[in-house]
C-alpha cells in the first residue's frame, strides 16, 4: 500500500485492463496473439507492446538493467517520464516487482499515482510520457530486458520530479 499524509493508495494486481492507461502489460497467455513457428518447435507471442521511440530521430535500443532490491516500507523519492518514447521492461527473473505509475501529462499529478504488483513473467511497456518510479525490485537483485529510445545526447527525453516531500510510501 502507498500511504500519504492525505490518503492511502492500494497495491493492485497488474492486469492489462488496469494498466491500459499507462501502456501495455507484456505477458504470454491466451490474450496474446500467438502462432506456431520454427517447424512447430516454438510458439511466437506476437506484437505484445507498442514500441514508440521514433520521435525526433530516435531509434530502438536494447538494454539490461539490474535493479537492487528495495526495503519496504519505502518512501517514493522521484518520479520520471520519457516524453519522446515508450520504455519496456521484461523481467529476466521469476521475482515479483512493483510498478508505480501516473498518467502521461506535462506535469505529475500526485493524486493519480497507482502501484501495481507485477508477477513473474509480466513485463510492462510505459507509454510515451507516462510518469513512473524507477524499478522497484522486492526480494533480490533482478535483471530486466529493456527496450528504450536511443537518440542524440541533446534530445530532451527525461523529466524527473522530486516527490520525497509529498510523503508517499509503499508498504
C-alpha positions, 0 to 999 in steps of 0.5 A, a space after each residue: 500500500 502507498 500511504 500519504 499524509 492525505 490518503 492511502 493508495 492500494 497495491 493492485 494486481 497488474 492486469 492489462 485492463 488496469 494498466 491500459 492507461 499507462 501502456 501495455 502489460 507484456 505477458 504470454 497467455 491466451 490474450 496474446 496473439 500467438 502462432 506456431 513457428 520454427 517447424 512447430 518447435 516454438 510458439 511466437 507471442 506476437 506484437 505484445 507492446 507498442 514500441 514508440 521511440 521514433 520521435 525526433 530521430 530516435 531509434 530502438 535500443 536494447 538494454 539490461 538493467 539490474 535493479 537492487 532490491 528495495 526495503 519496504 516500507 519505502 518512501 517514493 523519492 522521484 518520479 520520471 517520464 520519457 516524453 519522446 518514447 515508450 520504455 519496456 521492461 521484461 523481467 529476466 527473473 521469476 521475482 515479483 516487482 512493483 510498478 508505480 505509475 501516473 498518467 502521461 501529462 506535462 506535469 505529475 499529478 500526485 493524486 493519480 499515482 497507482 502501484 501495481 504488483 507485477 508477477 513473474 513473467 509480466 513485463 510492462 511497456 510505459 507509454 510515451 510520457 507516462 510518469 513512473 518510479 524507477 524499478 522497484 525490485 522486492 526480494 533480490 537483485 533482478 535483471 530486466 530486458 529493456 527496450 528504450 529510445 536511443 537518440 542524440 545526447 541533446 534530445 530532451 527525453 527525461 523529466 524527473 520530479 522530486 516527490 520525497 516531500 509529498 510523503 508517499 510510501 509503499 508498504 
